[in-house]
Amino acid sequence: TLLQNLRKDIIYITTVFMNLNIYNIATHCLMTTEATTIELVYFDIHARGELSRLCFAARGKIDELQDTRVPLFMESVANSQLWSDVWSKRAPEGYLPYLNVRGATGNFQVTGDGNVEMFVARHVGGLLG
């Protein structure tokens, strides 16, 4: 039911927020004076990836986001084949959204809804209270 799914989502998000390792990496990467490039990879729909897009927009930094929109595989046979041949192999564990972060201290990926959103909120600044 909807209530059970909501409860699972809340437990998942709580677990993600308790994992501070990604935030330490993110903070270390973003404390440099050199530019950091962030690529959001998600389907071309308004769903899980949209909050990250809105965070950049809310802080007036949408031009700093490289927004890679993957064609929705359910829309056509060609998109389904593209997902199987290309995008599913690039996606960590076949899961979207994820971030490709390129900075002075190295390159890494951020995966999982909560991790992606917290990383973006820290990066754009002013959204964590």
CORMOBEL-V493839 format. One record per backbone hydrogen bond with DSSP energy under -1.0 kcal/mol. CO is the residue of the C=O (numbers start at 1). NH is the residue of the N-H. Records with the same first field share a line. If there is no record, write none. Layout:
# CORMOBEL-V493839
CO=NH / NH
This chain:
# CORMOBEL-V493839
1=5
2=6
3=7
4=8
5=9
6=10
7=11
8=12
9=13
10=14
11=15
12=16
13=17
14=18
16=19
18=20
20=24
21=25
22=26
23=27
24=28
25=29
26=30
37=102
38=66
39=100
40=68
41=98
42=70
43=45
45=47
47=50
49=53
50=54
51=55
52=56
53=57
54=58
55=59
56=61
57=60
61=64
62=65
66=40
68=42
70=44
72=75
76=80
77=81
78=82
79=83
80=84
81=85
82=86 / 87
83=88
86=90
87=91
91=94
92=95
98=41
99=110
100=39
101=108
102=37
103=106
106=103
108=101
110=99
112=116
113=117
114=118
115=119
116=120
117=121
118=122
119=123
120=124
121=125
